[in-house]
Amino acid sequence: MCGISGGIELHGQSLPIKIVERIVTDQKMRGPDATSIDEFQIGNHQVALGHNRLSILDLSNRANQPMWDETHRYGLVFNGEIYNYLEIREELIAKGCEFTTASDTEVLLRAMICWGKEAVQKFNGMFAFAFIDKVKQKILLVRDRFGVKPLFYYEDDDRLYFASTARALAPALQCKPNLQYAKRGLDYGIYEDDTGFSPYENLEYLPAGTFKEFDFSENKITGKISKYYNFFEAVQQLKEELLGLSNTVLLEKVKSLLQSSITLRLRSDVPVGVSISGGLDSTTLAAFILDKQDSLTGFTLGEKNNSFSEGPLVELFSKTSGLHVNYIWPKIDDINKAFWKTMYDQDAPFRGGSAIAQNQIFKAVNEQKIKVIIGGQGGDEAFMGYRKFFLFYFNSLLEQGKYLSAASFFCKQIPMFMSESRQINKYWYRRTAYMKQPKTRSNLILEDGDSFYLGKPSDMSMLERQCLDVTRYSIPTLLRYEDRNSMGNSVETRLPFLDYRLMELGVALPICLKLKNGHGKFCLREIAKNYVPDDIRLDRRKRGFPAPDEMWLKEGLAQDIYQKLSDSWSKIQPFLSDKQTFENTFSPRQIIERPGAFRESITLCWLSGIYRYL
């Protein structure tokens, strides 16, 4: 897990190293163990490749980057992990390749030299990398199947720049905040998606599951983007292959693939811990890990005896499993600082306190000198854990005229409705995002962009809608939170549920193995028997990191946000009609009490850029 960067300037008109140096300095927390920049010429073109390394596999200096082959024709800067690198390494050795390191980086480099673009199909991992061929004067940017690792780029006829993050790249290239990005986030809670849409104008994300090849052999830079992975097509194909298999066999497949995914993600030359919330997904991961090893360190947002938090359930699991738990419950005095650190690390808006809580978890992981953490992201998308899937399925039964089945399904949800009664206000506020024309009440002056309908149209299958959560509506934004918060604290987060084999299987499963007996993620609950206590395994409440937003705001965060925004009136003025509007809608009391005000104030903090200077 690292930070990568690079630049190409044609005709030698300027030196890309100036911008790459700024990026490498800014991305220090992504890779504090080693920093390097290679600057060179190809013809009369100036090239620079930068890398910040967080050492995980092969801790020696030989595995540092940029990495080159022995001829110095092919070079690589790489962020992420190739989890099946040992298997690919054996394939390459059989073909006559020799290795000088024990790193997955060298495996990636030699795989690209050996197989070219087709090598990407062999990789099971999270990755974003740039592979350069000096002779052909081409550079290939590649991003993993689900976009776990970020990659931004800027191109015009005469130059190309790329980086893991935009915080230094955007101002260096004078890219302004994307107001449509901010507006969509406020309207739908969706920031990232399956396109190149990014937080900054003229700066693009490389979409997940794609590569883009840039040719600079002529007098201009030309780029061609290609998609190497189509999640929907892969799921459709797998669904056909699963036809006729019994539920028992399918459950065994889920268990086997989850265990394989975990085993691959435990490959590390440094200690590995687990982020645990007291919910089904992360607890199952911890339980499966402890079934294979004697000890494990966990991190949770909560206190042992605080019923508002996940602490009591995590404590229950720790007593039965032997998990050593670090309980994190930020002090009020630390929350203001934690908020501005999260703003800085994210360099983009976020929805609320859960992102702050997540950042604090990774801060605690770093303080315990653990570099790798296993997380439960992706379980809800793979196995229909979100409440909306219950509604989508209920509506689909009605649309098909299956009224008795719909009535039976509804009755089985009553215990879930009762267990979630305390969160009714949250669900009610979020309902507008699922309307065909959401009723937004933003007080900010922003630009409208493409509209989304987050519901399930009657002509869309449940499988199609579930795929959209993976590729567009849910996973991309959550992965941005995860990556920026973890890497902002020099921690690598690994996500077993986002193994493409497991995600494809989960979505391809029959609905009866996902929604059953009033539960979502039914298959996961079944395979967790004898591993996870029933108080957790059969809990109907939706778990996560339930941050106490209101308490934090009341205890001083709202006042701090208001004061800093007020002191920066000239920077936020373009997004508000007048000063009085600001005073009326973003006073500390309004930030605490008005629905959506906290999220709008976060957006203003990002648009103003004030977090960069605190």
Order of alpha helices (4+ residues) and beta strands (2+ residues): beta-alpha-beta-beta-beta-beta-alpha-alpha-beta-beta-beta-beta-alpha-alpha-beta-beta-beta-alpha-alpha-beta-alpha-beta-alpha-beta-alpha-alpha-beta-alpha-alpha-alpha-alpha-alpha-alpha-beta-alpha-alpha-alpha-alpha-alpha-alpha-alpha-alpha-alpha
